[in-house]
Each structure stands twice: as C-alpha cells, then as structure tokens.
C-alpha cells in the first residue's frame, strides 16, 4: 500500500502475544470466522419474504406457500455461505478463505482501519492482490507476500480482531525463522 506521494508507509507493526487463542507450538495462534452478524439476517430474510409475496401474487392457490419456503431456505443458505470465510494463523500457515500460504513468505503486516479501508480497496488496490472483503467487518489486514514465485504482491482481508492476526503472524514468522 502506498500513500498519495507513491511511497510505502511505515507499517504499524509491533510484536506481542499471540492473543487469547494461546501460543501452542505447531498449533493455531489465531482463528476467526467472518460470519454475517445478527443484524444482517432480518433484512435478508425480509427481502426473501418480499420476493415470495411477488411470486405468490402471480401464482395464487393452494401451493402459494412454496415460494416463501424455497426463497427462505435459499436466503439462509446464502447467508451461511457468506459467513463461512475464515482467517487462521497457525501451524506455519496463513489461511484466508480458501487460500493458504506458508508464513515464511509473509513480509510486512499492517492493520487497515475502517477509515483507511476505502482507500485500500479503491485507488491503491493492486489488481493482482488477493482480497477477501466482508462489508460487515470493519478493519482489514494487509500482508505483503515475499514469495518470488507468487505473482500476488499482497493479501488484503477482513478480520474481526486484526491486531490478534498481526501479532499471531509475527509470532509465527519469528518461530519459523528460529527453526
């Protein structure tokens, strides 16, 4: 990520504990799930009910309840699918959604706050970057990728507790450097 002058900012990196998940050798240092919060469910289910009303109006009769059930089940499945993304650091790997990378290829790590999120996802976003964004999760984590074989310059992903992820990544990186 660069600032408006085109230079890379100094990352907000500090070393610290691995967070409440603990520092288990070879185990998981940080694990988060990017589930849809409770306040996201009522509008989505309301939209499914509204679509059910539209279908019901076009096909009245004894089977009018079918669109409500089908659309309700589809909406619940979509909400669960959207919330299945995970962020995990441990065992020498960083896992974000379906992607996995060894922590030895992790360079700088920076927490991107809510205020800087728009800029990081806007003009400054590299098209080759790996992005996992969930709008209902405020902060994000920016991770530089140092693998020369990987064309991805960095990962940018949502995290509920970004400082915990940053600290776990730095501890995991330090542990792999000591070995």
C-alpha positions in Angstrom: 0.0 0.0 0.0 1.3 3.5 -0.8 0.3 6.9 0.3 -0.6 9.8 -2.0 3.1 10.5 -2.7 3.6 7.0 -4.0 5.9 5.9 -1.2 5.2 2.9 1.0 4.0 3.9 4.5 5.8 2.6 7.6 3.8 -0.4 8.7 2.1 -0.4 12.1 3.9 -3.5 13.3 4.5 -4.4 16.9 5.4 -7.7 18.4 3.4 -9.1 21.2 1.5 -12.1 22.5 -0.4 -14.4 20.2 -3.7 -13.3 21.7 -6.4 -15.1 23.6 -6.0 -18.3 21.5 -2.7 -19.0 23.1 0.8 -19.8 21.7 0.8 -23.5 21.1 3.9 -24.9 19.3 2.7 -26.0 15.9 -0.9 -25.2 16.8 -3.3 -22.4 15.9 -2.4 -19.0 17.2 -5.5 -17.1 15.8 -8.8 -18.3 14.4 -11.7 -16.2 13.3 -14.8 -16.7 11.2 -16.2 -13.9 9.2 -19.9 -14.8 9.8 -22.8 -12.5 8.9 -23.9 -10.7 12.2 -27.4 -11.0 13.6 -28.4 -7.6 12.2 -27.7 -8.7 8.6 -30.2 -11.6 8.8 -33.6 -9.7 9.2 -33.2 -7.5 6.0 -32.1 -10.6 4.0 -35.0 -12.7 5.2 -37.3 -9.8 4.7 -36.1 -9.5 1.1 -36.8 -13.2 0.6 -40.3 -12.8 2.0 -40.9 -9.8 -0.3 -39.9 -11.9 -3.3 -42.2 -14.7 -2.0 -45.1 -12.2 -2.0 -44.3 -11.2 -5.6 -44.4 -14.9 -6.7 -47.5 -15.6 -4.6 -49.3 -12.7 -6.3 -48.5 -14.2 -9.7 -49.5 -17.8 -8.8 -52.3 -17.8 -6.1 -53.7 -21.0 -5.0 -53.1 -23.9 -2.5 -49.4 -24.0 -3.2 -48.8 -20.3 -2.5 -46.6 -21.1 0.5 -43.9 -22.8 -1.7 -42.1 -19.7 -2.8 -41.8 -18.5 0.8 -40.2 -21.7 1.9 -37.9 -22.1 -1.1 -36.7 -18.4 -1.0 -36.3 -18.5 2.8 -34.1 -21.7 2.6 -32.1 -20.2 -0.3 -31.5 -16.9 1.6 -30.4 -18.8 4.8 -28.0 -20.9 2.6 -26.6 -17.7 1.1 -26.1 -16.1 4.5 -24.4 -19.2 5.9 -22.2 -19.4 2.7 -21.2 -15.8 3.0 -20.2 -16.3 6.7 -18.1 -19.4 6.2 -14.9 -17.5 5.3 -12.2 -18.0 7.9 -9.0 -16.3 8.9 -6.5 -18.6 10.6 -2.8 -18.3 11.6 -1.0 -21.4 12.9 0.9 -24.5 12.0 3.2 -22.4 9.8 0.4 -21.2 7.6 -1.9 -18.3 7.0 -5.3 -19.4 5.8 -7.8 -16.8 4.5 -10.9 -18.2 2.9 -9.9 -21.0 0.5 -6.3 -19.7 0.2 -3.3 -20.9 2.2 0.3 -19.6 2.3 3.2 -20.5 4.5 4.1 -17.8 6.9 7.8 -17.9 5.8 6.5 -15.9 2.7 4.9 -13.2 4.8 6.6 -9.9 4.7 5.3 -6.7 6.3 1.9 -6.8 8.1 -0.3 -3.8 8.6 -3.7 -3.2 10.2 -6.0 -1.2 7.9 -8.6 0.6 10.0 -12.2 1.5 8.9 -11.1 5.0 7.9 -8.4 3.7 5.5 -10.4 0.8 4.2 -11.9 2.7 1.3 -8.6 4.0 0.1 -7.0 0.5 0.4 -9.9 -1.1 -1.6 -10.0 1.8 -4.1 -7.3 3.6 -6.0 -4.5 1.9 -4.1 -5.7 -1.7 -4.7 -3.4 -3.7 -6.9 -5.4 -5.8 -9.4 -3.1 -8.8 -8.7 -3.8 -8.7 -4.9 -5.7 -11.4 -3.1 -8.7 -9.8 -1.5 -11.3 -11.3 0.9 -13.6 -8.4 1.9 -16.7 -8.7 4.0 -18.5 -5.3 4.3 -19.9 -6.1 7.7 -16.4 -6.5 9.2 -14.8 -3.1 9.7 -11.0 -3.5 9.9 -8.7 -5.3 7.5 -5.2 -6.8 7.5 -2.6 -6.0 4.7 0.0 -8.7 4.4 3.0 -8.4 2.0 3.8 -11.7 0.1 7.5 -12.3 -0.4 7.4 -15.5 -2.4 9.3 -14.8 -5.7 7.2 -17.5 -7.5 3.9 -15.9 -6.4 2.5 -13.1 -8.7 0.4 -11.9 -5.8 2.0 -8.8 -4.2 -0.1 -8.8 -1.1 -3.2 -10.1 0.6 -5.9 -7.8 1.9 -8.5 -9.4 4.0 -11.2 -8.6 6.6 -10.6 -9.6 10.2 -12.7 -9.0 13.3 -9.6 -8.8 15.5 -6.8 -7.6 13.2 -4.3 -6.9 15.9 -4.6 -10.5 17.0 -4.0 -11.7 13.4 -1.0 -9.3 13.1 0.6 -10.5 16.3 0.0 -14.1 15.5 1.5 -13.7 12.1 4.6 -12.0 13.5 5.0 -14.7 16.2 4.5 -17.4 13.7 7.1 -15.8 11.4 9.6 -15.4 14.3 9.1 -19.1 15.2 9.7 -20.2 11.7 12.8 -18.0 11.5 14.2 -19.6 14.7 13.9 -23.1 13.3 
